Each structure stands twice: as C-alpha cells, then as structure tokens.
Amino acid sequence: MKLKTIIGAVLAIGVVGIGFAFWMMWRPEIATVSQPRDAGRETLDRGRRVVEAGDCAVCHTRPGGAYMAGGLPLITPFGTLFTTNITPDRETGIGQWSLDAFERAMREGIARDGHFLYPAFPYVHYRKMSDTDIADAYAFLMSVDPVNYTAPENHMVFPMNFRPLVSFWNLLFLHGDPLEPLPDRSAQWNRGRYLVEGAGHCSSCHSPLNLIGGEKSSELFNGAIVDGWSAPALRGMATAQHPWNEAQLVAYLTGEVAEGHGAAAGPMLPVSLSIAQLPVEDAHAIAQYILDLKKTSPDTTLPPCASEAKPGAKALLGASLFDGACASCHGSAAPMRVIESRPALANTSAVMADSPRNLIQTILQGIPMSTAAPSHYMPAFAHSLDDTHLAAIAEYLRNESCATRPWTDLDQTIKSIRAQEQQP
C-alpha cells in the first residue's frame, strides 16, 4: 500500500510537471480580425508619438526598406535576428491582429499565433506602458501603408533556436505592471521615468547583460557595448567630471549638437531623430529623469583632465593629420563651427570618455546624411586612414583635452573594431 501511494504521488507530480511545462511553452492562438476599426485623427496622432517614443521604426525599418516592414538584422550573442513586418499587411504583417493580440505581444512577448517572441523585442519594458498608449500605438500601426514583405529567417544558435525556451527566460525577467506616477515627484519627472523605463526602453542598451541576455538588475543604466559602440552609463551624468546639463542633453536627444559634448552618432542617432518628433516637453522630461539618476557604485578617484604641454611624436603626427582631414570642419577657424555649430572635438564626450571606442567608431563610420539633422553629416574615414593614422588622431585629440588620463587600450580597441567590421 505504501509503495502504491509513493508511485501515485510520483505520477501526480509528473503530470503536474508536464502540465506546467506545457503551459510554460505554449500559448493559445488569438482569433484574427477581418478589418481593424478605424481610428480618429487625435488617436492616430497620439499613436504616432507613442511609436516614436518606442523607437519602433529604428528597428522595424531596414536601410532602403519600407516603413515598418522589418528585415533589419540584429546581432546578438545568440545569433542574428531579423525584425518582423509590423505594417497592416494581412499576409506578412500584423493586419489580422486584434488589439488583444497586439497587447499580448507588447506585454508578454507572445505573437498572435501563440509563438514566443525573442526578448530582443523589448516587451519587458513595453509591459510598463499604459493601456491607452498601447491601444493608440496599435491604431497608428494599423493606419500605415501595408507592405507585403517577409523578413529573412533568423539564424540563432542551439538551443536558442528553440523558441519555447524563451518561456523560462520570461519566468526570470518578465515582471512588473504599468508604471504608476510617484506622488512625491513632479509630473515632468514622472513623465520622464515613464518614457525612459517604458516605451523608450533605455536600459536595454545602457545596461550590462548577463549570460542569458537579461539586464543585470544591480547595474541598470551603468553602460554597455551595443553594436560595437559604447552605450555610456546614464547614471551620474549631472555630476561627472565632464557634466551634462538639461539644455545640453535635450539638444543631444533631439538630433542637435550639444554644446560641449557633440551630437549623437552610431545606434543613438536614429533614436535621437525619433525623440525629435516628440513634443519638446517629452525631451525635457527624459533629460530631467536621466540627470537625476545617481551612481550606484562609489566613484573611482581620477586625476582631473588637463592638456599635454609637450605632446609625443604620435600626437604630433595626429596634429598634422587632423589639420589635413578634420580641421576644415572642426578646427578653431573653420566656418562650419559657426554656420552649423560643429563642435571642437577635443571637448566632446567621445574624446573625454574613459574609452576611445565611440571616437574611433565615429571616425571610421562617419555620420550619415539626414534631412532631419544635416549638420550632423560626417564622411567615413575607414578606407582612408590606416590604424596608425587613426591612433595618432585619437591620441592627439585626447592629449588636447585629457592627457593626464591617456587611453591605454587605444591600439587594441582599434584592432577589435576593425576585426568586427570584417565579420560577415
């Protein structure tokens, strides 16, 4: 009798375990809709702003591709993902999705047909958004031009190519409800918090990730490497040795040149152009919230930055190269400094940073021409400067502003970035 009881208990536990695993790895399909209901102009305008705040087009519009049709490759430690088509095309997009299906994707990372979405889609942040914002975003996306396009197949390594495993990732990291305003903070601060932690999902790029791609909760906003660029720490920006103020950060966030810091480049450039489409009050709210983020680790005492009175041979070479390649736009007498507010490079955040990564990337890749921010344009020098010349310019600029803290990893950083460029 005792043995039967034990066997029965084991079987019961097994059935429950199988049932739980089945529930974890499967979600029901949500019925299609024949035609999403029309929305009014005010709803569509609000939805457009929500979509801009969420950077949807940044990921779901590939270079040269149609708006929101997907196909942009996202390189992750687990393989390459291609963003999906979120136009209202009924065959290849989300034209058959109901609002309920869209909301489930935004809050739980589950597609209409029940398959799990990879967390490169930041549903862990979108779940903090309000019901109204999600509904408005849905209405706007259903109003854009439908495009019949299917993104390439993802190339994920085993076992992450088995989507149901994402359910266990969700169990660890998918928490929280829509954000509620904190009563002891201002309306603007709360709006900034909502945009930064919700739709803007800023910590997904500006926080280090653990081995399975989750944000390290103890190091949120402490900075990370994204697509070969440094996404700098957002904590302590107001009190750093090279501090930011609200006016500077608003300029940077809205695609302009921030006095004393420079302009957005790399992965941050399209984000800044999206924020520029929002009401300026939102940019101020984001800046106010970010500038209020305090450091979570004790400061390391560093010597103050100072220029080098007697630069070395490499810096002298860099000065000559700078005069030939950069001074026409960035030299002290350059007309572009006045006409287009181009910065003096020696005092930009890229040069004052602890790592040379963003300066090197900007010189190599340049900044593409944009009708929204024409003054940003900078040609790429990847094919006209070799590694020696690149290092010389970087060292010259660093010596001009912070020779007391030289970059010890300059040559290695250049080599690693060049190697990444050569990868298929």
C-alpha positions as CSV (number, residue, x, y, z in Angstrom):
1,M,0.0,0.0,0.0
2,K,2.8,2.4,0.9
3,L,4.5,1.6,-2.5
4,K,1.3,2.4,-4.4
5,T,1.0,5.7,-2.5
6,I,4.5,6.7,-3.5
7,I,4.0,5.7,-7.1
8,G,0.7,7.6,-7.2
9,A,2.4,10.7,-5.7
10,V,5.2,10.5,-8.3
11,L,2.8,10.1,-11.1
12,A,0.8,13.1,-9.9
13,I,3.9,15.2,-9.6
14,G,4.9,14.1,-13.1
15,V,1.5,15.0,-14.6
16,V,1.6,18.4,-12.9
17,G,5.1,19.0,-14.0
18,I,4.3,18.1,-17.6
19,G,1.2,20.3,-17.5
20,F,3.3,23.2,-16.1
21,A,5.9,22.7,-18.8
22,F,3.3,22.5,-21.5
23,W,1.7,25.7,-20.1
24,M,5.1,27.4,-20.0
25,M,5.9,26.6,-23.6
26,W,2.6,27.1,-25.3
27,R,0.1,29.9,-25.6
28,P,-3.2,29.8,-27.5
29,E,-3.8,31.5,-30.8
30,I,-5.9,34.6,-30.8
31,A,-8.6,34.8,-33.5
32,T,-7.9,37.1,-36.5
33,V,-9.9,40.2,-37.2
34,S,-11.3,40.9,-40.7
35,Q,-10.7,44.6,-40.5
36,P,-9.3,46.7,-37.7
37,R,-11.7,49.5,-36.7
38,D,-10.9,53.0,-38.0
39,A,-9.4,55.5,-35.5
40,G,-9.8,59.2,-35.3
41,R,-7.1,61.8,-36.1
42,E,-6.4,62.5,-32.4
43,T,-5.9,58.8,-31.6
44,L,-3.6,58.4,-34.6
45,D,-1.6,61.5,-33.6
46,R,-1.2,60.1,-30.1
47,G,-0.3,56.7,-31.5
48,R,2.4,58.2,-33.8
49,R,4.0,59.8,-30.7
50,V,3.9,56.5,-28.8
51,V,5.5,54.7,-31.7
52,E,8.3,57.4,-32.0
53,A,8.9,57.2,-28.2
54,G,9.2,53.4,-28.6
55,D,11.8,53.7,-31.5
56,C,9.7,51.2,-33.4
57,A,10.9,52.4,-36.8
58,V,14.5,52.3,-35.7
59,C,14.4,48.5,-35.6
60,H,11.5,47.7,-37.9
61,T,12.6,49.7,-40.9
62,R,15.7,48.4,-42.6
63,P,18.0,50.7,-44.6
64,G,16.4,51.1,-48.0
65,G,13.3,49.2,-46.9
66,A,9.7,50.3,-46.5
67,Y,8.5,51.9,-43.3
68,M,7.8,49.3,-40.6
69,A,8.2,46.4,-43.0
70,G,11.1,44.8,-40.9
71,G,14.1,42.9,-42.1
72,L,16.7,44.8,-40.1
73,P,19.4,42.3,-38.8
74,L,20.0,42.4,-35.0
75,I,23.3,40.8,-34.0
76,T,23.0,39.1,-30.6
77,P,25.4,36.8,-28.6
78,F,23.0,34.0,-29.6
79,G,22.8,34.6,-33.3
80,T,21.2,37.0,-35.8
81,L,17.6,38.1,-35.6
82,F,15.7,39.9,-38.3
83,T,13.0,42.3,-37.3
84,T,9.4,41.5,-38.3
85,N,6.9,43.3,-40.6
86,I,4.6,45.3,-38.4
87,T,2.7,47.0,-41.2
88,P,-1.1,46.1,-41.6
89,D,-0.4,43.7,-44.4
90,R,-2.7,40.7,-43.8
91,E,-0.3,38.1,-45.2
92,T,3.1,39.1,-43.9
93,G,2.4,41.8,-41.3
94,I,0.0,42.3,-38.4
95,G,-3.1,43.1,-40.4
96,Q,-5.0,40.2,-39.0
97,W,-4.1,41.0,-35.4
98,S,-6.7,42.3,-32.9
99,L,-5.9,44.8,-30.2
100,D,-5.9,41.9,-27.7
101,A,-3.2,40.1,-29.8
102,F,-1.2,43.3,-30.1
103,E,-1.4,44.0,-26.4
104,R,-0.3,40.4,-25.5
105,A,2.7,40.8,-27.8
106,M,3.6,44.1,-26.1
107,R,3.1,42.8,-22.6
108,E,4.0,39.2,-22.7
109,G,6.1,38.7,-25.8
110,I,3.6,36.3,-27.5
111,A,2.7,36.6,-31.2
112,R,-0.9,36.3,-32.3
113,D,-0.5,32.6,-33.4
114,G,0.9,31.8,-29.9
115,H,4.7,31.6,-30.6
116,F,7.2,33.2,-28.3
117,L,8.9,36.4,-29.4
118,Y,12.6,36.8,-28.7
119,P,13.3,39.4,-26.0
120,A,15.3,41.5,-28.4
121,F,11.8,42.9,-28.8
122,P,11.7,44.8,-25.5
123,Y,8.3,43.6,-24.2
124,V,9.8,43.6,-20.7
125,H,9.7,47.4,-21.0
126,Y,6.6,47.8,-23.1
127,R,4.6,46.0,-20.4
128,K,5.1,49.1,-18.3
129,M,3.1,51.2,-20.8
130,S,-0.5,52.2,-20.2
131,D,-3.4,50.5,-21.9
132,T,-4.2,53.8,-23.7
133,D,-0.7,54.2,-25.1
134,I,-0.7,50.5,-26.3
135,A,-4.1,51.0,-27.9
136,D,-3.0,54.2,-29.6
137,A,0.2,52.6,-30.9
138,Y,-1.9,49.8,-32.4
139,A,-4.3,52.2,-34.1
140,F,-1.4,54.1,-35.6
141,L,0.4,51.0,-36.9
142,M,-2.9,49.8,-38.5
143,S,-3.0,53.1,-40.4
144,V,0.4,52.9,-42.1
145,D,0.8,51.6,-45.6
146,P,0.6,47.8,-45.7
147,V,3.7,46.2,-47.2
148,N,3.9,42.6,-48.4
149,Y,7.4,41.6,-47.2
150,T,8.7,38.6,-45.2
151,A,12.0,39.1,-43.3
152,P,14.8,36.5,-43.8
153,E,14.9,33.5,-41.5
154,N,16.6,34.0,-38.1
155,H,20.0,32.4,-37.5
156,M,20.0,31.5,-33.8
157,V,22.5,29.1,-32.3
158,F,21.3,26.0,-30.4
159,P,19.4,25.9,-28.0
160,M,18.1,29.4,-28.5
161,N,16.7,28.4,-31.9
162,F,14.0,26.5,-29.9
163,R,11.6,29.4,-29.2
164,P,9.7,27.8,-26.3
165,L,12.8,28.1,-24.1
166,V,12.1,31.8,-24.1
167,S,9.3,30.9,-21.6
168,F,11.9,30.2,-19.0
169,W,13.7,33.5,-19.7
170,N,10.3,35.2,-19.2
171,L,9.9,33.5,-15.9
172,L,13.2,35.1,-14.7
173,F,12.8,38.6,-16.2
174,L,9.2,39.3,-17.2
175,H,7.9,41.1,-14.2
176,G,6.1,44.4,-13.3
177,D,3.0,46.2,-14.2
178,P,2.3,49.5,-15.9
179,L,4.2,52.3,-14.2
180,E,2.3,54.5,-11.7
181,P,3.4,58.0,-11.0
182,L,5.3,58.6,-7.8
183,P,3.4,61.1,-5.7
184,D,6.5,62.7,-4.2
185,R,8.0,63.6,-7.7
186,S,7.0,66.2,-10.2
187,A,4.7,65.5,-13.2
188,Q,7.7,66.1,-15.6
189,W,10.0,63.7,-13.7
190,N,7.3,61.0,-13.7
191,R,6.8,61.5,-17.4
192,G,10.5,61.1,-18.0
193,R,10.6,58.0,-15.9
194,Y,7.6,56.6,-17.9
195,L,9.3,57.3,-21.2
196,V,12.8,56.1,-20.2
197,E,11.7,52.9,-18.4
198,G,8.7,52.1,-20.6
199,A,8.4,52.9,-24.3
200,G,12.0,54.2,-24.6
201,H,13.4,51.0,-23.1
202,C,16.7,52.9,-22.5
203,S,18.2,50.4,-20.0
204,S,18.1,47.6,-22.7
205,C,21.1,49.3,-24.4
206,H,22.6,51.2,-21.5
207,S,22.8,48.3,-19.0
208,P,25.2,45.3,-19.0
209,L,23.5,41.9,-19.7
210,N,24.0,38.6,-18.0
211,L,24.9,35.3,-19.8
212,I,21.4,34.7,-21.0
213,G,20.7,38.2,-22.2
214,G,18.8,39.6,-19.2
215,E,19.6,43.1,-17.9
216,K,21.6,43.0,-14.7
217,S,19.2,44.5,-12.2
218,S,22.0,45.7,-9.9
219,E,23.7,47.5,-12.8
220,L,20.8,49.2,-14.6
221,F,21.9,52.3,-16.6
222,N,25.6,51.6,-15.9
223,G,26.5,51.3,-19.6
224,A,27.2,48.6,-22.1
225,I,28.6,47.8,-25.5
226,V,26.0,47.8,-28.3
227,D,26.8,47.0,-32.0
228,G,30.5,47.8,-31.3
229,W,29.7,51.2,-29.8
230,S,29.8,52.2,-26.2
231,A,26.3,53.0,-24.7
232,P,27.6,55.1,-21.9
233,A,26.4,55.0,-18.3
234,L,23.4,57.2,-17.7
235,R,24.0,57.4,-14.0
236,G,25.8,60.4,-12.6
237,M,25.8,62.4,-15.8
238,A,25.0,65.6,-13.9
239,T,27.9,65.3,-11.5
240,A,30.6,63.7,-13.8
241,Q,33.9,65.4,-14.4
242,H,32.6,66.4,-17.8
243,P,29.0,67.0,-16.7
244,W,25.8,67.5,-18.7
245,N,23.0,70.0,-18.0
246,E,19.4,69.8,-19.2
247,A,19.8,72.0,-22.2
248,Q,22.8,70.0,-23.5
249,L,21.0,66.7,-23.0
250,V,17.8,67.9,-24.7
251,A,19.9,69.1,-27.7
252,Y,21.6,65.7,-27.9
253,L,18.4,63.8,-27.5
254,T,16.7,65.7,-30.3
255,G,19.3,65.3,-33.0
256,E,21.1,68.6,-32.4
257,V,24.7,69.4,-31.5
258,A,25.0,69.6,-27.7
259,E,27.4,72.4,-26.7
260,G,30.5,70.9,-25.1
261,H,29.5,67.3,-25.9
262,G,28.8,66.8,-29.6
263,A,26.0,65.0,-31.3
264,A,24.5,61.6,-31.4
265,A,26.1,59.0,-33.7
266,G,26.0,55.3,-34.3
267,P,23.0,53.4,-32.9
268,M,21.9,56.5,-30.9
269,L,21.5,58.8,-34.0
270,P,18.2,57.3,-35.2
271,V,16.9,57.2,-31.6
272,S,17.6,60.9,-31.3
273,L,15.8,61.6,-34.6
274,S,12.8,59.7,-33.2
275,I,12.8,61.7,-30.0
276,A,13.0,64.9,-32.1
277,Q,9.5,64.0,-33.4
278,L,8.0,64.1,-29.8
279,P,6.8,67.3,-28.1
280,V,9.8,69.1,-26.7
281,E,8.3,68.8,-23.2
282,D,8.9,65.0,-23.5
283,A,12.6,65.5,-24.3
284,H,12.9,67.8,-21.3
285,A,11.2,65.1,-19.1
286,I,13.6,62.4,-20.4
287,A,16.6,64.7,-19.7
288,Q,15.3,65.6,-16.2
289,Y,14.8,61.9,-15.2
290,I,18.2,60.8,-16.6
291,L,20.1,63.6,-14.9
292,D,18.5,62.6,-11.7
293,L,19.9,59.0,-11.9
294,K,22.6,58.6,-9.2
295,K,25.6,56.4,-9.4
296,T,25.2,53.0,-7.6
297,S,28.9,52.4,-7.1
298,P,31.5,54.5,-5.4
299,D,33.4,56.9,-7.5
300,T,36.9,56.0,-8.5
301,T,39.2,58.9,-7.8
302,L,40.7,60.0,-11.2
303,P,43.1,62.9,-11.9
304,P,41.4,65.9,-13.4
305,C,41.7,66.2,-17.2
306,A,44.5,68.5,-18.5
307,S,46.1,69.0,-21.9
308,E,49.7,68.0,-22.6
309,A,52.2,70.8,-22.9
310,K,54.8,68.7,-24.8
311,P,52.9,66.0,-26.9
312,G,54.8,62.9,-28.1
313,A,55.7,62.0,-31.6
314,K,52.4,60.2,-32.3
315,A,50.4,63.2,-31.1
316,L,52.4,65.4,-33.4
317,L,51.6,63.1,-36.3
318,G,48.0,63.3,-35.2
319,A,48.0,67.1,-35.2
320,S,49.2,67.1,-38.9
321,L,46.6,64.5,-39.8
322,F,43.9,66.5,-38.0
323,D,44.8,69.6,-39.9
324,G,44.5,67.8,-43.2
325,A,41.4,65.6,-42.6
326,C,39.4,67.3,-39.8
327,A,40.3,71.0,-39.3
328,S,38.1,72.2,-42.2
329,C,35.0,71.4,-40.2
330,H,36.4,71.1,-36.6
331,G,39.4,73.5,-36.5
332,S,39.1,76.6,-34.4
333,A,38.9,78.9,-37.5
334,A,36.6,76.6,-39.5
335,P,33.5,78.5,-40.9
336,M,31.4,75.3,-40.2
337,R,32.0,75.8,-36.5
338,V,29.9,79.0,-36.7
339,I,27.5,78.2,-39.5
340,E,26.5,74.7,-38.4
341,S,27.7,74.7,-34.7
342,R,30.1,71.8,-35.4
343,P,31.9,71.1,-32.1
344,A,35.6,71.4,-31.2
345,L,36.4,67.7,-31.0
346,A,38.8,67.9,-28.1
347,N,35.9,68.7,-25.7
348,T,33.3,66.3,-26.9
349,S,32.1,63.4,-24.8
350,A,33.6,60.9,-27.2
351,V,37.1,62.3,-26.6
352,M,36.5,62.8,-22.8
353,A,35.2,59.3,-22.3
354,D,37.2,56.7,-20.5
355,S,37.1,54.5,-23.6
356,P,38.2,55.6,-27.1
357,R,35.6,53.3,-28.7
358,N,33.0,55.9,-29.8
359,L,35.6,58.3,-31.1
360,I,37.1,55.5,-33.2
361,Q,33.7,54.3,-34.4
362,T,32.7,57.9,-35.4
363,I,35.9,58.5,-37.4
364,L,35.7,55.1,-39.1
365,Q,31.9,55.1,-39.9
366,G,31.2,58.8,-40.1
367,I,27.7,60.1,-39.6
368,P,25.2,59.5,-42.4
369,M,23.4,62.4,-44.0
370,S,20.0,63.1,-42.6
371,T,17.4,65.6,-43.8
372,A,16.4,65.9,-40.1
373,A,19.8,66.9,-39.0
374,P,22.1,68.0,-41.9
375,S,24.7,69.5,-39.7
376,H,25.5,66.0,-38.4
377,Y,26.9,64.7,-41.6
378,M,30.5,63.5,-41.4
379,P,32.3,61.4,-44.0
380,A,33.6,58.0,-43.1
381,F,37.4,57.5,-42.9
382,A,37.5,53.7,-42.6
383,H,39.2,53.4,-46.0
384,S,41.4,56.5,-46.0
385,L,43.0,56.1,-42.6
386,D,45.1,53.1,-41.5
387,D,45.3,52.0,-37.9
388,T,48.5,54.1,-37.2
389,H,46.9,57.3,-38.5
390,L,43.7,56.6,-36.6
391,A,45.5,56.1,-33.4
392,A,47.6,59.2,-33.9
393,I,44.5,61.4,-34.4
394,A,42.8,59.9,-31.4
395,E,45.9,60.4,-29.2
396,Y,46.2,64.0,-30.4
397,L,42.7,64.8,-29.5
398,R,42.9,63.1,-26.1
399,N,46.1,65.0,-25.4
400,E,44.4,68.2,-26.2
401,S,41.8,67.6,-23.5
402,C,42.8,64.8,-21.1
403,A,46.5,63.9,-21.5
404,T,46.5,63.1,-17.7
405,R,44.4,60.1,-18.4
406,P,45.7,58.5,-21.6
407,W,43.9,55.7,-23.3
408,T,45.9,52.6,-22.6
409,D,43.7,50.4,-24.8
410,L,43.7,52.6,-27.9
411,D,45.5,50.2,-30.2
412,Q,43.6,47.2,-29.0
413,T,40.3,49.0,-29.4
414,I,41.1,49.9,-33.0
415,K,42.0,46.3,-33.8
416,S,38.9,44.9,-32.2
417,I,36.6,47.3,-34.1
418,R,38.4,46.6,-37.4
419,A,38.0,42.9,-36.8
420,Q,34.3,43.3,-36.1
421,E,33.9,45.3,-39.4
422,Q,35.4,42.3,-41.4
423,Q,32.9,39.8,-40.0
424,P,30.2,38.8,-42.4
